Amino acid sequence: MIIHSVNASNVLKYSSLKLPEIPEQGLIAISGANESGKSSIGETVCFALFGRTFSLGPEELTKVIRWGETHCEAQLEFTCGDGVRYRLERFLDDAGNHSARLAPAGVNHDDQVVRGIEQVADRIYQLIGFEYEEFVESFYLAQREITTPHPHSYAVKTMAGLVTLEYCDAACQEDRDDAEEALSQRQQELGGLQQQMVELDIDPSLMPGLESERQTISRQLDDTQQLMEELDTASTAYQDAMPIRAKSASKAGSAGFFSLIFFLLAAVAGGAWYMLTNMPEHELSVRLNEWLVQMVPDWGEATLPWLLYAAAGAGLLFLVFLIRRGALKSRVAAYSETASTLADVLNRLDEGPSKVAADETQDAQLSEVETDQEETVTDTSGVDETPAIVDRAARSRLVTRISDWSATVAEVRDSVAGELDQLNSNLDQMRLRADELNQAIGIEQERLDRAARLKEMMASLNEKIDERQHYIQTCNLADELIRGTTREVSHQFNRKLRGLVSKTLPLFTENRYEHLQIDDDLTVRAFSSEKRDFMDLDEISSGTQRQIMLAVRLALSQELVARAVKGGQFLFLDEPFAFFDEKRTRSSLTVLPTLSEELNQIWIVAQDFADDLKFDLHIQCDRDMDQLPVA
């Protein structure tokens, strides 16, 4: 950038500073005694551009305001590589209120005006290509001995192109540190989850065993309930059938008796009719006839057919009672199945579960669940093993008597009631066991669910740990690559810097020193043409040392111009020849305009200059004046 004008009020020494129409090229001299305000001009430019000065830190910026005043203003007009002339205005008061405004000169359209400290700073950087730190290390040498630039300064790193690499390296290291911290946290979390898994002590065989026993108990419950229903139904059927069967058996006996009587009557009547009809001369026939005459007063040939009729009627009644007897026998036989059913059910009582069988293995598993949950589950292994059948021999005899229908209703009723009571007792035990199993299964299911969640969390953590480890490896590789690139860029920068210095150093030292060795830490050694060897700076006179350092500083300026600046650039040197003799000063002033085609506008501050020296602009300061130019 090239400065065209500087206008300020109440900045440092000056109540009014007006430098219009500054030459765009050539040497601009600023001279005057100590405390005459020479450096204030450079610091005014610095304040206008960056809102700070070399001599004052950001926390004491209000000291820029002239003593006794409440505010200050600074205006700077300049041109950058885009060829546009800009006006930069900055305001500061003693309360710390700070504002900035940037716009093309003579333009007040809001869409072209940039306002605000941060916004103006960003726009300035876009226009001129450098920030404050680079500026004071290259284009602005203010009130100090010209020494070797610090190799770790932000400006030098920026000029070398290392800032971005170091930023990437710092970001990479920060990411790696964050990843390592996250990895450590994940590993601790994983260890905690693993400890919880150990404390859970999941037995894979426990849940299948509990569910198997619950299925067995459930099946036994169903079987017992069904058996009780069958026993109750069969007992009721037997008790209901017994009086009916007895009555039917009695009726069948009577029918059989009557059928026999009528069979005999039919046989006798028929035989008598046959003897009297076909064998009237037979002795039996004669006797029978006599007997009939005596018994039946009207007996004769006419009444003889009545025997046949009587035989037929008795035969018919025989058939009727015979059929009835058969029907009643069938009914009795049908009730026999009822007795068989009841007997079968009673016999099956030995096949069903007479009690809850307490399995030792399952009891041990239940105990594990109880211990883990600190809950008490009633152990059914200690339940009294009351036999389901009090007297199996008595039941066997009862079955026999039921089979032949000799068991009475009361006997069957009482016996079956006892069996049902025992089965109910077994059901209560099985339900208790089922409740215990359901409780144990619920507890174990909760433990299994918790273990499943822990496994999912552990799997997720392992994935994150793998990701973090892979990311850390990537960061390590990136760090190695960045550091390698940094070394190469630094080496290239030093080599280029040596090349730039080798062009300016002979001019400043009248060809006595032509080359420099500049290490990565910016340690400088100069090659003496006379001694034909590199010399440490301590072996060189102080004046020559400052000439060499000035050459290094100007080389940095040229490097920054080549890297970031478009168009011409100003250079502000605040008393660079303070320790030079007149000969070196004249030689340096001759050399400066020839350094670079881009370093067009060179400001030089000194207490005085020889009268015969010519400048494109010479600004003379006076310690007794607070205005420039003098009113």
Steps between C-alpha positions, in 0.01 A plus 500: 500500500606860432404779742357818344411704804499493880262711710464469875394695803600446860715196419807467727701827473288671234181689551495524122693298244439567132717346230320540167631408160770259610719385207413150381867415431840593635650587836296685762722639774379583853751685713508679831645491847409246761133520611415722207225262378685308226393158623147629564452520121582132454289400798210707367520301175517179701203604716292596197572169324475252788348683797817460707862624513839345549571679827158444661334169568129435429416534871642856515372622168333808647850641555497572127273793585699819548546600861209706629262410212196272511519347156710465189447442130718378217441489125712324245461495124681228312501295184537122478561259218143540373577865408215636714572788735356429846434717801541339840361685801549402864362652818586437866390670822627481856208272599641238266238547227669402178359514147630460148370573151640405160371600159630608161600866519210733430240218523227497766272230364417260779556195285868603450570611857650259752438583866613339820835403648495135397339561162752772408790281619383214279459731201840662555664157502327413173623822344861526618581131553657515847412559866659701780758236604632464145498876455725575799742219404543619142365839384514685831829515692410715796735651763721201561834356412488297186549145630447152371130423464374244752456170312183418695331837445157486339607735222806298399295181504236670288761615251643151486155352444522308828202653682245286321716191547550577869129569535429164339760336720357663814148403395624147430668479841191642668282247319742224599499614863121513495491157338741358760295651781181362344675163453600497867145582604358231271747245637403592856134470409569164336682381812202602711260313272722192505504513882121518499490195272727314742277598791192380313665156461251381237457119484387410145335180621291664773224653291439189283487288816249732668281517190515122459387446858226761459374315192505175696311656791250657261443168330458327837251766605296442186520123538401512868210734437380280215537190719300665777227591255493145365494355852222730609302427185553123523415496871182699443405272211562192716298637789219602269506169314517268800128523616382501143712195420379322812139565410560392142669180622204428728254555220707279275481224760123532530461499124710186481294333766173583330634398162590163651151461654326584178733274308402212729132586475521515122679166497249332732193641323636411160603152612158436651326613187721278289447193722122548516469569132737246349532237771163489678538127590833546665502443876629851565236646275225314687627617836542857372150504364359372828691764689373773270141381540538521871664840489292654223130424529427586140794311357432313182583470141386856443745642755798297384627779260532723802808307598654596170397857555647496848824355367519770236428778752759367744752474219432857401548620857820294516633687201398836646675439830799348324543810288460727803756296687744542213445874489555534871810282481635731225434802719680335789788412269515863384544619859793264533702739279439776756660282766789416268557868431510582871731209566726606214521856633582371848771275357647794310553695820825310546621623157438872571726727713430420862705802616733774370835335434763744622794471265831563677659662195208739452496580871869591474427719197213667683737560789743677264225733383393566859856582605558736207179694558514473883148367496362196678326237291325227698676169450246229429753224550411508869123450448367196682471218253145395591414198286217550257348162592475439874433126454566361156375155600170652611475683172575177312225323687268791432579476128413128510173564678417784265563270206243250631267774629529389855633837622232716654425857402618634835819300481577626152408856593726505804790331325484728198475807726822392669669452164385845384626661820840342442503615139404851609790494744730397216358780286574754773859377519538514124351850483740611773788351306373661181484840673856454625615406152319796342663732752841343441454513122396866524808581706726303269342660195576843646860388554518364145351822361752700700779276374373547142500877546849484647617294203348751257666785688830310506476429127427869435790603724733254326401652165567848636830384648601353164397824331695709750808279467481518122448876522802536730709300254377729222588807709847359567552442130365847418729649765802330346401621153435856623831513687683368197327757280579772757869412492502504121309830477728655764804380309364642175418829672851532642652420165284761332578750775872438451453565129327832567763605755781411263365765260476779755787421734781594258327832435488586870855377577676626184551140385697403809233248599310315232334191651336398823436170671153506652407190700144385573518693828608813302854493641703718261864465388649725230750402229794740489647565156826599661534194727326265260312338786175532694524708814283521809337837556704543815810517282359791298481868599171621648433731204550218253282274716217752472549525125474120478188493722346781295562289190328202669203716602466641152523149357205407722317802363569392143388146580173627645450727197563208266268270695204714603509855363367604164631825359730748669577502872620759747784437746530690828847497661515677835862607553657202325837680479526599866826309536630552146778738416438759230658289232281199577193726521566650159568158353177362648292793377640443154421130511146514643318628190661227291405203720175406335261623236213439748650693795418834342427731793770499770457704818823562691518655847821657632599782729657685207619448147789656313398816321609365164275196516192521279160353590167488321342638820670628812284539814668697777373463855539735797465394864333835582227456241192280536379559147640382170543683276554795727202736488 
